[in-house]
């Protein structure tokens, strides 16, 4: 089963969920982690987090969707996500 987890089948998921989807410029973003174990125990080496904004960019007479990374960081403390565990 560990081999399938490496391909994302039955693997653990870790989501950073913002408490609010709208933030004013200069405001703070409150969020929480949700962990859901897969079919087997899995080791997490690090977590990368980025705050990305999406906007409509314009060039001459054309507009198109774009995104920009406002902030990013990495948590390097490893841990194990146990199989079938659910932490919100």
Secondary structure, DSSP 8 states (H G I E B T S, - for coil): -HHHHHTTTT--EEEEEES-S---TT----EEEEEE--SS-EEE--EEEEEEEEEEEEETTEEEEEEEEEEEEEE---EEE-TT-EE-
